[in-house]
Amino acid sequence: NLSVGMIRASLSASENDMALKLFQKLCQESTEMKYGYLIETHLSFIGECKDLNVAQTFFDKALNDEMPYKIDLQVSYVKSFLRNIWSQTRDFNHIYQIWYKSSLHYGRNVNHGISSSLNDTFFDIFFENYAVDKMQGFQTLQNIIQTYNNIKHIDEPFFNIILAKCTVWHDRSILEYIDKSYEAYHIPKTIVAYRILLKSMGSVDDASNAEILQRWMDLIRKSDEIGQRFIANADWAALRDATVTWTQNDRDSKKSNMNSTQISRTATPSPSLTPMDTPAPEHLFNNPQNPMDFYSHPALQAATASGAFDEFAAEAASSSIPVDGRMVLYLKIVKRYSPYCRDSRQLARLTTGTAVKYSVLQEVLNQFQTLIVNDIPIPELHNLKPTCV
């Protein structure tokens, strides 16, 4: 409809008076047969009007059924309204009120996709608002969880969203609180939750290798339980973010701080760091079913023969930065569980492929062939099978 297009164009140009006049004219000309145009335009005023008072009026009228037409409050327009409020006012109380009213409007039986979409935007804003006020933020979060449970039964995506976003606080105890909340609210965790829990270890600076390994084991057990035949890319990605990504970010942050300090003090290049200590080489590769020498593993044998590790060995030898324990853990887990890769190409992406994007992995990849990995346990598995052998 031309009128609808003109109204949306007016809203986009912040010509709100013109948009309202066009809407009034459209209302006068519309019959019940053409209410669809009015509904579409009404939603546009909620999500696209930059005048928050006008948008609020249309939002309230939709919730209160004050229009002659019935409005299906599409979540995309509510999310846009939330973003407009936040960008213009930074008023979190207003954000909360819109989220709360919308959640009540959608009710207990709303499709999970709608509630999850709304909650995703709401918690984006929530954690941005409380990013540097963890204590108040966590208290508010607990209240929000209780409030939401009174509106509708909490589902797994609700906690998954919180778990993924609360990493901005870098707090193990909060992650553990959310982890325990699944059970407290009688919500079975799917593999998605296990992946997020492992990935979230990348936000805990003092996370131990034992903690990360335990999260990995929990994920592998869940993967086996649901019938996966090989370790999926998403599982490996969670491990990478808990180890490699954390190490890269930590390294980059320290380098940036060091460079800033040197520039401010002397404006001269920073001195070399302590040379990397290289552990004594060993050669052992343990397959949980059939112990075999590492070099007989076809995928790794092919990668070695191709010289794929050569450039990384040279770079590591000249590196002057200590190896982080998480990097070694990543390589040990990859090596130990490599038989459960889908194929040799997946294994190559986990090693040389990942090293292309992460310089910290380049520095230690030469150790991969000689790592002893029999201290990395493999749980009893029923569906996951060693296929990459």
NURONU-526995 format. One record per residue (C-alpha): residue in one letter; x, z, y; chain; residue number from 1. Coordinates in nm, 3 decimals. Last residue first. Example, Ala and Ser with C-alpha at 12.3 -4.5 7.8 and 13.67 -1.06 7.14 Angstrom:
<rs>
(r "S", (1.367, 0.714, -0.106), "A", 2),
(r "A", (1.230, 0.780, -0.450), "A", 1),
</rs>
This chain:
<rs>
(r "V", (4.173, 1.265, -4.333), "A", 389),
(r "C", (3.922, 1.242, -4.047), "A", 388),
(r "T", (3.616, 1.322, -4.257), "A", 387),
(r "P", (3.665, 1.694, -4.318), "A", 386),
(r "K", (3.300, 1.795, -4.359), "A", 385),
(r "L", (3.069, 1.998, -4.139), "A", 384),
(r "N", (2.758, 2.066, -4.343), "A", 383),
(r "H", (2.838, 2.375, -4.548), "A", 382),
(r "L", (3.117, 2.557, -4.364), "A", 381),
(r "E", (3.281, 2.891, -4.429), "A", 380),
(r "P", (3.468, 2.978, -4.112), "A", 379),
(r "I", (3.798, 2.817, -4.011), "A", 378),
(r "P", (4.063, 3.055, -3.884), "A", 377),
(r "I", (4.346, 2.971, -3.641), "A", 376),
(r "D", (4.651, 3.171, -3.757), "A", 375),
(r "N", (4.742, 2.886, -3.993), "A", 374),
(r "V", (4.811, 2.667, -3.690), "A", 373),
(r "I", (5.188, 2.639, -3.670), "A", 372),
(r "L", (5.262, 2.385, -3.398), "A", 371),
(r "T", (5.522, 2.120, -3.472), "A", 370),
(r "Q", (5.332, 1.798, -3.404), "A", 369),
(r "F", (5.149, 1.934, -3.102), "A", 368),
(r "Q", (5.460, 2.060, -2.922), "A", 367),
(r "N", (5.511, 1.724, -2.746), "A", 366),
(r "L", (5.168, 1.771, -2.589), "A", 365),
(r "V", (5.294, 2.061, -2.382), "A", 364),
(r "E", (5.370, 1.906, -2.043), "A", 363),
(r "Q", (5.113, 1.627, -2.076), "A", 362),
(r "L", (4.845, 1.892, -2.118), "A", 361),
(r "V", (4.919, 2.037, -1.776), "A", 360),
(r "S", (4.901, 1.687, -1.628), "A", 359),
(r "Y", (4.533, 1.659, -1.713), "A", 358),
(r "K", (4.367, 1.316, -1.694), "A", 357),
(r "V", (4.616, 1.121, -1.907), "A", 356),
(r "A", (4.661, 1.427, -2.129), "A", 355),
(r "T", (4.296, 1.404, -2.233), "A", 354),
(r "G", (4.352, 1.062, -2.389), "A", 353),
(r "T", (4.679, 1.164, -2.552), "A", 352),
(r "T", (4.522, 1.461, -2.728), "A", 351),
(r "L", (4.144, 1.489, -2.749), "A", 350),
(r "R", (4.099, 1.115, -2.699), "A", 349),
(r "A", (4.333, 1.047, -2.992), "A", 348),
(r "L", (4.128, 1.279, -3.212), "A", 347),
(r "Q", (3.811, 1.091, -3.123), "A", 346),
(r "R", (3.982, 0.764, -3.206), "A", 345),
(r "S", (4.095, 0.899, -3.543), "A", 344),
(r "D", (3.737, 0.955, -3.655), "A", 343),
(r "R", (3.444, 1.194, -3.623), "A", 342),
(r "C", (3.678, 1.489, -3.593), "A", 341),
(r "Y", (3.646, 1.754, -3.861), "A", 340),
(r "P", (3.995, 1.691, -4.000), "A", 339),
(r "S", (4.123, 1.774, -3.647), "A", 338),
(r "Y", (4.007, 2.135, -3.672), "A", 337),
(r "R", (4.350, 2.294, -3.703), "A", 336),
(r "K", (4.516, 2.043, -3.470), "A", 335),
(r "V", (4.250, 2.069, -3.201), "A", 334),
(r "I", (4.247, 2.447, -3.232), "A", 333),
(r "K", (4.625, 2.465, -3.204), "A", 332),
(r "L", (4.632, 2.226, -2.909), "A", 331),
(r "Y", (4.371, 2.424, -2.718), "A", 330),
(r "L", (4.542, 2.755, -2.797), "A", 329),
(r "V", (4.873, 2.619, -2.670), "A", 328),
(r "M", (4.707, 2.519, -2.346), "A", 327),
(r "R", (4.538, 2.856, -2.317), "A", 326),
(r "G", (4.874, 3.028, -2.344), "A", 325),
(r "D", (5.003, 2.863, -2.029), "A", 324),
(r "V", (5.337, 2.685, -2.048), "A", 323),
(r "P", (5.581, 2.779, -1.773), "A", 322),
(r "I", (5.656, 2.521, -1.500), "A", 321),
(r "S", (5.988, 2.337, -1.462), "A", 320),
(r "S", (5.906, 2.026, -1.660), "A", 319),
(r "S", (6.193, 1.799, -1.763), "A", 318),
(r "A", (6.141, 1.840, -2.136), "A", 317),
(r "A", (5.766, 1.822, -2.091), "A", 316),
(r "E", (5.790, 1.481, -1.926), "A", 315),
(r "A", (6.005, 1.340, -2.205), "A", 314),
(r "A", (5.776, 1.477, -2.474), "A", 313),
(r "F", (5.476, 1.336, -2.293), "A", 312),
(r "E", (5.629, 0.991, -2.284), "A", 311),
(r "D", (5.702, 1.001, -2.656), "A", 310),
(r "F", (5.364, 1.125, -2.780), "A", 309),
(r "A", (5.197, 0.787, -2.817), "A", 308),
(r "G", (5.507, 0.639, -2.978), "A", 307),
(r "S", (5.297, 0.422, -3.207), "A", 306),
(r "A", (5.436, 0.598, -3.512), "A", 305),
(r "T", (5.322, 0.933, -3.377), "A", 304),
(r "A", (4.969, 0.812, -3.313), "A", 303),
(r "A", (4.949, 0.653, -3.656), "A", 302),
(r "Q", (5.072, 0.968, -3.828), "A", 301),
(r "L", (4.830, 1.175, -3.624), "A", 300),
(r "A", (4.536, 0.968, -3.739), "A", 299),
(r "P", (4.660, 0.937, -4.097), "A", 298),
(r "H", (4.740, 1.307, -4.157), "A", 297),
(r "S", (5.039, 1.282, -4.392), "A", 296),
(r "Y", (5.272, 1.400, -4.115), "A", 295),
(r "F", (5.104, 1.739, -4.101), "A", 294),
(r "D", (5.188, 1.826, -4.458), "A", 293),
(r "M", (4.884, 1.906, -4.664), "A", 292),
(r "P", (4.667, 2.200, -4.756), "A", 291),
(r "N", (4.347, 2.069, -4.918), "A", 290),
(r "Q", (4.029, 2.256, -4.838), "A", 289),
(r "P", (4.103, 2.441, -4.514), "A", 288),
(r "N", (4.356, 2.174, -4.408), "A", 287),
(r "N", (4.668, 2.343, -4.288), "A", 286),
(r "F", (4.933, 2.156, -4.095), "A", 285),
(r "L", (5.285, 2.293, -4.089), "A", 284),
(r "H", (5.602, 2.175, -3.928), "A", 283),
(r "E", (5.783, 2.428, -3.713), "A", 282),
(r "P", (5.960, 2.384, -3.382), "A", 281),
(r "A", (6.106, 2.681, -3.194), "A", 280),
(r "P", (5.907, 2.748, -2.879), "A", 279),
(r "T", (6.006, 2.571, -2.556), "A", 278),
(r "D", (6.055, 2.798, -2.257), "A", 277),
(r "M", (5.970, 2.616, -1.938), "A", 276),
(r "P", (6.221, 2.637, -1.659), "A", 275),
(r "T", (6.156, 2.900, -1.390), "A", 274),
(r "L", (6.029, 2.741, -1.073), "A", 273),
(r "S", (6.214, 2.508, -0.845), "A", 272),
(r "P", (6.223, 2.589, -0.476), "A", 271),
(r "S", (5.952, 2.478, -0.233), "A", 270),
(r "P", (6.031, 2.189, -0.001), "A", 269),
(r "T", (6.104, 2.285, 0.362), "A", 268),
(r "A", (5.866, 2.358, 0.650), "A", 267),
(r "T", (6.021, 2.707, 0.660), "A", 266),
(r "R", (5.749, 2.966, 0.668), "A", 265),
(r "S", (5.419, 2.782, 0.716), "A", 264),
(r "I", (5.525, 2.491, 0.499), "A", 263),
(r "Q", (5.649, 2.719, 0.222), "A", 262),
(r "T", (5.331, 2.925, 0.221), "A", 261),
(r "S", (5.108, 2.618, 0.214), "A", 260),
(r "N", (5.311, 2.470, -0.068), "A", 259),
(r "M", (5.285, 2.790, -0.270), "A", 258),
(r "N", (4.910, 2.814, -0.215), "A", 257),
(r "S", (4.859, 2.453, -0.320), "A", 256),
(r "K", (5.082, 2.492, -0.623), "A", 255),
(r "K", (4.896, 2.806, -0.728), "A", 254),
(r "S", (4.559, 2.634, -0.691), "A", 253),
(r "D", (4.674, 2.325, -0.880), "A", 252),
(r "R", (4.804, 2.538, -1.167), "A", 251),
(r "D", (4.486, 2.743, -1.190), "A", 250),
(r "N", (4.272, 2.430, -1.181), "A", 249),
(r "Q", (4.482, 2.265, -1.452), "A", 248),
(r "T", (4.479, 2.578, -1.668), "A", 247),
(r "W", (4.102, 2.619, -1.637), "A", 246),
(r "T", (4.049, 2.251, -1.721), "A", 245),
(r "V", (4.272, 2.274, -2.028), "A", 244),
(r "T", (4.131, 2.595, -2.174), "A", 243),
(r "A", (3.763, 2.675, -2.129), "A", 242),
(r "D", (3.685, 2.324, -2.006), "A", 241),
(r "R", (3.858, 2.166, -2.306), "A", 240),
(r "L", (3.669, 2.389, -2.550), "A", 239),
(r "A", (3.336, 2.289, -2.394), "A", 238),
(r "A", (3.439, 1.923, -2.408), "A", 237),
(r "W", (3.523, 1.957, -2.778), "A", 236),
(r "D", (3.170, 2.078, -2.848), "A", 235),
(r "A", (3.017, 1.800, -2.635), "A", 234),
(r "N", (3.223, 1.540, -2.822), "A", 233),
(r "A", (3.063, 1.650, -3.148), "A", 232),
(r "I", (3.246, 1.819, -3.435), "A", 231),
(r "F", (3.152, 1.635, -3.754), "A", 230),
(r "R", (2.863, 1.640, -4.001), "A", 229),
(r "Q", (2.626, 1.842, -3.783), "A", 228),
(r "G", (2.359, 2.017, -3.988), "A", 227),
(r "I", (2.213, 2.274, -3.751), "A", 226),
(r "E", (2.405, 2.557, -3.919), "A", 225),
(r "D", (2.735, 2.370, -3.906), "A", 224),
(r "S", (2.714, 2.334, -3.529), "A", 223),
(r "K", (2.608, 2.697, -3.501), "A", 222),
(r "R", (2.909, 2.808, -3.703), "A", 221),
(r "I", (3.135, 2.586, -3.491), "A", 220),
(r "L", (2.995, 2.732, -3.170), "A", 219),
(r "D", (3.048, 3.090, -3.284), "A", 218),
(r "M", (3.404, 3.001, -3.388), "A", 217),
(r "W", (3.472, 2.851, -3.045), "A", 216),
(r "R", (3.339, 3.162, -2.873), "A", 215),
(r "Q", (3.567, 3.371, -3.094), "A", 214),
(r "L", (3.865, 3.152, -3.007), "A", 213),
(r "I", (3.795, 3.193, -2.637), "A", 212),
(r "E", (3.776, 3.570, -2.670), "A", 211),
(r "A", (4.094, 3.586, -2.878), "A", 210),
(r "N", (4.276, 3.364, -2.628), "A", 209),
(r "S", (4.200, 3.625, -2.367), "A", 208),
(r "A", (3.982, 3.572, -2.062), "A", 207),
(r "D", (4.160, 3.703, -1.753), "A", 206),
(r "D", (4.063, 3.417, -1.522), "A", 205),
(r "V", (3.703, 3.400, -1.639), "A", 204),
(r "S", (3.553, 3.072, -1.515), "A", 203),
(r "G", (3.689, 2.863, -1.803), "A", 202),
(r "M", (3.526, 3.108, -2.041), "A", 201),
(r "S", (3.202, 2.952, -1.918), "A", 200),
(r "K", (3.265, 2.648, -2.140), "A", 199),
(r "L", (3.238, 2.865, -2.450), "A", 198),
(r "L", (2.910, 3.020, -2.339), "A", 197),
(r "I", (2.781, 2.681, -2.224), "A", 196),
(r "R", (2.849, 2.530, -2.565), "A", 195),
(r "Y", (2.678, 2.819, -2.742), "A", 194),
(r "A", (2.374, 2.781, -2.517), "A", 193),
(r "V", (2.348, 2.409, -2.595), "A", 192),
(r "I", (2.378, 2.483, -2.969), "A", 191),
(r "T", (2.040, 2.650, -2.952), "A", 190),
(r "K", (1.999, 3.020, -2.884), "A", 189),
(r "P", (1.688, 3.191, -3.017), "A", 188),
(r "I", (1.495, 3.364, -2.736), "A", 187),
(r "H", (1.362, 3.711, -2.810), "A", 186),
(r "Y", (1.381, 3.830, -2.447), "A", 185),
(r "A", (1.652, 4.086, -2.524), "A", 184),
(r "E", (1.817, 3.839, -2.760), "A", 183),
(r "Y", (1.865, 3.576, -2.492), "A", 182),
(r "S", (1.946, 3.850, -2.242), "A", 181),
(r "K", (2.259, 3.946, -2.435), "A", 180),
(r "D", (2.434, 3.626, -2.326), "A", 179),
(r "I", (2.312, 3.678, -1.969), "A", 178),
(r "Y", (2.471, 4.023, -1.963), "A", 177),
(r "E", (2.786, 3.889, -2.128), "A", 176),
(r "L", (2.824, 3.629, -1.854), "A", 175),
(r "I", (2.770, 3.902, -1.596), "A", 174),
(r "S", (3.039, 4.119, -1.757), "A", 173),
(r "R", (3.287, 3.830, -1.768), "A", 172),
(r "D", (3.273, 3.769, -1.393), "A", 171),
(r "H", (3.400, 3.451, -1.230), "A", 170),
(r "W", (3.115, 3.466, -0.976), "A", 169),
(r "V", (3.076, 3.086, -0.955), "A", 168),
(r "T", (3.033, 3.101, -1.333), "A", 167),
(r "C", (2.675, 3.204, -1.258), "A", 166),
(r "K", (2.576, 2.835, -1.265), "A", 165),
(r "A", (2.602, 2.754, -1.636), "A", 164),
(r "L", (2.458, 3.087, -1.748), "A", 163),
(r "I", (2.170, 3.065, -1.502), "A", 162),
(r "I", (2.074, 2.717, -1.622), "A", 161),
(r "N", (2.107, 2.816, -1.987), "A", 160),
(r "F", (1.896, 3.125, -1.920), "A", 159),
(r "F", (1.601, 2.918, -1.798), "A", 158),
(r "P", (1.667, 2.646, -2.057), "A", 157),
(r "E", (1.610, 2.904, -2.335), "A", 156),
(r "D", (1.254, 2.990, -2.237), "A", 155),
(r "I", (1.121, 3.281, -2.036), "A", 154),
(r "H", (0.752, 3.343, -2.094), "A", 153),
(r "K", (0.563, 3.265, -1.777), "A", 152),
(r "I", (0.487, 3.434, -1.445), "A", 151),
(r "N", (0.578, 3.787, -1.557), "A", 150),
(r "N", (0.901, 3.657, -1.710), "A", 149),
(r "Y", (0.980, 3.497, -1.375), "A", 148),
(r "T", (0.958, 3.831, -1.197), "A", 147),
(r "Q", (1.186, 4.002, -1.449), "A", 146),
(r "I", (1.447, 3.727, -1.421), "A", 145),
(r "I", (1.419, 3.726, -1.042), "A", 144),
(r "N", (1.480, 4.101, -1.029), "A", 143),
(r "Q", (1.795, 4.068, -1.239), "A", 142),
(r "L", (1.913, 3.785, -1.014), "A", 141),
(r "T", (1.862, 3.997, -0.702), "A", 140),
(r "Q", (2.086, 4.268, -0.847), "A", 139),
(r "F", (2.342, 4.006, -0.944), "A", 138),
(r "G", (2.338, 3.854, -0.597), "A", 137),
(r "Q", (2.375, 4.186, -0.420), "A", 136),
(r "M", (2.688, 4.263, -0.621), "A", 135),
(r "K", (2.821, 3.907, -0.625), "A", 134),
(r "D", (2.813, 3.848, -0.252), "A", 133),
(r "V", (3.054, 3.557, -0.206), "A", 132),
(r "A", (2.854, 3.295, -0.398), "A", 131),
(r "Y", (2.522, 3.460, -0.315), "A", 130),
(r "N", (2.364, 3.176, -0.116), "A", 129),
(r "E", (2.533, 2.903, -0.319), "A", 128),
(r "F", (2.423, 3.081, -0.634), "A", 127),
(r "F", (2.062, 3.086, -0.522), "A", 126),
(r "I", (2.066, 2.728, -0.391), "A", 125),
(r "D", (2.177, 2.582, -0.723), "A", 124),
(r "F", (1.945, 2.835, -0.885), "A", 123),
(r "F", (1.641, 2.684, -0.715), "A", 122),
(r "T", (1.747, 2.327, -0.791), "A", 121),
(r "D", (1.783, 2.398, -1.164), "A", 120),
(r "N", (1.473, 2.615, -1.168), "A", 119),
(r "L", (1.253, 2.329, -1.049), "A", 118),
(r "S", (1.390, 2.091, -1.312), "A", 117),
(r "S", (1.364, 2.357, -1.581), "A", 116),
(r "S", (1.001, 2.428, -1.493), "A", 115),
(r "I", (0.910, 2.059, -1.510), "A", 114),
(r "G", (1.101, 1.986, -1.830), "A", 113),
(r "H", (0.960, 2.294, -2.000), "A", 112),
(r "N", (0.608, 2.155, -1.964), "A", 111),
(r "V", (0.381, 2.404, -1.791), "A", 110),
(r "N", (0.189, 2.648, -2.006), "A", 109),
(r "R", (0.252, 2.967, -1.813), "A", 108),
(r "G", (0.158, 2.840, -1.470), "A", 107),
(r "Y", (0.256, 2.541, -1.256), "A", 106),
(r "H", (0.103, 2.705, -0.950), "A", 105),
(r "L", (0.275, 3.037, -1.017), "A", 104),
(r "S", (0.610, 2.858, -1.042), "A", 103),
(r "S", (0.536, 2.672, -0.719), "A", 102),
(r "K", (0.450, 2.994, -0.538), "A", 101),
(r "Y", (0.772, 3.160, -0.657), "A", 100),
(r "W", (0.994, 2.861, -0.575), "A", 99),
(r "I", (0.840, 2.825, -0.228), "A", 98),
(r "Q", (0.874, 3.198, -0.162), "A", 97),
(r "Y", (1.233, 3.207, -0.288), "A", 96),
(r "I", (1.342, 2.923, -0.062), "A", 95),
(r "H", (1.184, 3.097, 0.237), "A", 94),
(r "N", (1.374, 3.413, 0.148), "A", 93),
(r "F", (1.689, 3.203, 0.112), "A", 92),
(r "D", (1.681, 3.090, 0.474), "A", 91),
(r "R", (1.981, 2.858, 0.510), "A", 90),
(r "T", (1.769, 2.694, 0.782), "A", 89),
(r "Q", (1.813, 2.316, 0.787), "A", 88),
(r "S", (1.996, 2.237, 0.464), "A", 87),
(r "W", (1.809, 2.506, 0.273), "A", 86),
(r "I", (1.462, 2.403, 0.386), "A", 85),
(r "N", (1.535, 2.036, 0.317), "A", 84),
(r "R", (1.671, 2.119, -0.028), "A", 83),
(r "L", (1.360, 2.319, -0.114), "A", 82),
(r "F", (1.131, 2.039, 0.006), "A", 81),
(r "S", (1.324, 1.790, -0.208), "A", 80),
(r "K", (1.275, 2.016, -0.508), "A", 79),
(r "V", (0.903, 2.040, -0.434), "A", 78),
(r "Y", (0.885, 1.661, -0.410), "A", 77),
(r "S", (1.057, 1.616, -0.748), "A", 76),
(r "V", (0.825, 1.875, -0.903), "A", 75),
(r "Q", (0.513, 1.665, -0.864), "A", 74),
(r "L", (0.225, 1.873, -0.734), "A", 73),
(r "D", (-0.067, 1.689, -0.897), "A", 72),
(r "I", (-0.300, 1.681, -0.601), "A", 71),
(r "K", (-0.679, 1.673, -0.635), "A", 70),
(r "Y", (-0.845, 1.486, -0.348), "A", 69),
(r "P", (-1.081, 1.629, -0.088), "A", 68),
(r "M", (-0.796, 1.849, 0.035), "A", 67),
(r "E", (-0.786, 2.229, 0.051), "A", 66),
(r "D", (-0.680, 2.278, -0.310), "A", 65),
(r "N", (-0.481, 2.591, -0.214), "A", 64),
(r "L", (-0.151, 2.469, -0.360), "A", 63),
(r "A", (-0.183, 2.123, -0.204), "A", 62),
(r "K", (-0.290, 2.268, 0.130), "A", 61),
(r "D", (0.010, 2.501, 0.125), "A", 60),
(r "F", (0.255, 2.217, 0.063), "A", 59),
(r "F", (0.098, 1.998, 0.334), "A", 58),
(r "T", (0.131, 2.281, 0.584), "A", 57),
(r "Q", (0.485, 2.360, 0.473), "A", 56),
(r "A", (0.590, 1.997, 0.523), "A", 55),
(r "V", (0.449, 2.000, 0.876), "A", 54),
(r "N", (0.625, 2.325, 0.958), "A", 53),
(r "L", (0.945, 2.200, 0.795), "A", 52),
(r "D", (0.968, 1.894, 1.016), "A", 51),
(r "K", (1.207, 1.688, 0.802), "A", 50),
(r "C", (0.918, 1.526, 0.617), "A", 49),
(r "E", (1.031, 1.379, 0.286), "A", 48),
(r "G", (0.927, 1.624, 0.018), "A", 47),
(r "I", (0.602, 1.771, 0.139), "A", 46),
(r "F", (0.493, 1.481, 0.361), "A", 45),
(r "S", (0.572, 1.242, 0.077), "A", 44),
(r "L", (0.345, 1.442, -0.154), "A", 43),
(r "H", (0.054, 1.385, 0.082), "A", 42),
(r "T", (0.134, 1.014, 0.095), "A", 41),
(r "E", (0.114, 0.979, -0.282), "A", 40),
(r "I", (-0.208, 1.178, -0.289), "A", 39),
(r "L", (-0.359, 0.968, -0.012), "A", 38),
(r "Y", (-0.271, 0.643, -0.188), "A", 37),
(r "G", (-0.426, 0.771, -0.512), "A", 36),
(r "Y", (-0.740, 0.863, -0.323), "A", 35),
(r "K", (-0.829, 0.493, -0.299), "A", 34),
(r "M", (-1.139, 0.489, -0.519), "A", 33),
(r "E", (-1.264, 0.804, -0.350), "A", 32),
(r "T", (-1.275, 0.607, -0.028), "A", 31),
(r "S", (-1.002, 0.576, 0.226), "A", 30),
(r "E", (-1.037, 0.443, 0.578), "A", 29),
(r "Q", (-1.058, 0.777, 0.756), "A", 28),
(r "C", (-0.782, 0.926, 0.542), "A", 27),
(r "L", (-0.554, 0.629, 0.609), "A", 26),
(r "K", (-0.611, 0.668, 0.982), "A", 25),
(r "Q", (-0.517, 1.034, 0.964), "A", 24),
(r "F", (-0.208, 0.945, 0.760), "A", 23),
(r "L", (-0.105, 0.685, 1.017), "A", 22),
(r "K", (-0.143, 0.941, 1.294), "A", 21),
(r "L", (0.058, 1.195, 1.095), "A", 20),
(r "A", (0.339, 0.947, 1.030), "A", 19),
(r "M", (0.353, 0.853, 1.399), "A", 18),
(r "D", (0.379, 1.217, 1.494), "A", 17),
(r "N", (0.652, 1.270, 1.233), "A", 16),
(r "E", (0.885, 0.995, 1.348), "A", 15),
(r "S", (1.174, 1.161, 1.163), "A", 14),
(r "A", (1.305, 0.813, 1.068), "A", 13),
(r "S", (1.249, 0.886, 0.698), "A", 12),
(r "L", (0.906, 1.024, 0.783), "A", 11),
(r "S", (0.818, 0.705, 0.968), "A", 10),
(r "A", (0.935, 0.492, 0.675), "A", 9),
(r "R", (0.724, 0.703, 0.441), "A", 8),
(r "I", (0.420, 0.653, 0.663), "A", 7),
(r "M", (0.479, 0.279, 0.689), "A", 6),
(r "G", (0.510, 0.247, 0.311), "A", 5),
(r "V", (0.188, 0.440, 0.258), "A", 4),
(r "S", (0.011, 0.219, 0.511), "A", 3),
(r "L", (0.133, -0.098, 0.343), "A", 2),
(r "N", (0.000, 0.000, 0.000), "A", 1),
</rs>
